[in-house]
């Protein structure tokens, strides 16, 4: 699991490099001005799971958020509010339930 570093958007433009996701998952900082662009070049849908920490008032685990990135398509995901941070490390945890082959990520702070 790696901590992904966002690229800061600039008015004059900013080069951006794709991030190869880790099979075991990744972490990102929380941020109301942070978006994740996910590009899928594979022939099948690739789900990205955003872990939602904590429990409901009834003691059950909060449901995670799953974003499906369809085959040969893209999705913009975010922002990532502080409530998604894990208390143990103050980071947001991402997992990829169908693997990462063909998945490119761009983490952008605006």
Beta strands, then each sheet from edge to edge (+ up, - down):
strand 1: 2-3
strand 2: 7-8
strand 3: 19-20
strand 4: 26-28
strand 5: 31-40
strand 6: 46-50
strand 7: 65-69
strand 8: 73-80
strand 9: 92-96
strand 10: 103-109
sheet 1: 1+ 4+ 9- 6+ 7-
sheet 2: 2+ 10+ 3-
sheet 3: 2+ 10+ 5- 8+
end
